[in-house]
Amino acid sequence: MTRVYLDHNATTPLRAEAREAMIAAMDVCGNPSSVHAEGRAAKALVENARAQVATAFGADGADIVFTSGSTEGAALTLSGRGLHGSGLEHDAVRAWIEEDLPVSNAGKVTVTDPASTTLQLANSETGIVQDLPQGLAVTDATQAFGKLPIAFNWMGAQMAMISAHKLGGPKGIGAVVMPRGTDLQAQIKGGGQEMGRRSGTENVLGMVGFGAAAQAAARDLADGVWERVAELRNILEKALEAGTSKTIFVGKGASRLPNTLCFATPGWKGETQVMQMDLAGFAISAGSACSSGKVKASTVLTAMGYDEATASSAIRVSLGPETNEEDVLRFADAWLLKEKKHHARAA
């Protein structure tokens, strides 16, 4: 049985460009903070990666502060600020905010005071894309970066957080993006690396992989790769709709990430579907993958007004550049077969 990976919003396969860049960087032994030739060679790799990420994210003239990922990025940008947000945010963001902004049934957040608000650009579970207001304090662009044609310099946010493993880079490396010279209180103090915002010896291999992946992701966007992925997502959605009458397709008709499909069949637990599809050879998810393996009712769907039965039955299928039409049609056939058996048992 050939397995099909349909969980790209959780993490993506490592791009060949990132792997090759990281392998080459393994031969550079210097510490980027050292002033000798070996140290300068390592520092050059770090700064080249920084420039690659900045260019890919449309953040020329901004500061790119490397972190261990968007969870650390959330702590760095949100800690102690008392910002407002909604129940749609990732758990890493919700841990730092006042969760009090209203959410519509269509998954849109109402923002009245952008300067005191954090708002994700695209939701990892539903794929629904928000309209960012000018002057927004912070945006979580983790899922959007690499999939949507965006640029930090015009998106209107004061700061953004991004992560490498969502666009084909290695795990354990991300970045916070901000206007040059922004005063940001460091959470990790020490040697003053990363312009004093994030101390610690630099993760050179991770940074190099991030830079190469970001550059490749920008090329994919320009080449229309994600338009093709969106077509496959639509093919899958239509195939599923044609075969079921009891399933709710969340975010249908809304502006969504091109690769994301979220749907719920009330009464059929999402975790059960994930296990059944895993045994059938398909990797999918029920909600965010960043909850230590826990599967529970989707807080995102709950915030959108769905009841417990529906929120507990939601699953997410997220495609990638390597996904093909055979993959999605095979998944549709396998899932519809399981759905029919579920309803037969429940009857």
PyMOL commands that set and color helices and strands:
alter all, ss='L'
color gray80, all
select helices_A, chain A and resi 16-25+37-56+70-78+91-94+114-116+152-155+164-166+194-196+204-222+225-243+270-279+299-303+308-311+325-346
alter helices_A, ss='H'
color red, helices_A
select strands_A, chain A and resi 4-5+62-67+84-85+98-99+136-140+157-163+174-179+248-250+260-264+282-283+314-318
alter strands_A, ss='S'
color yellow, strands_A
deselect
rebuild
show_as cartoon
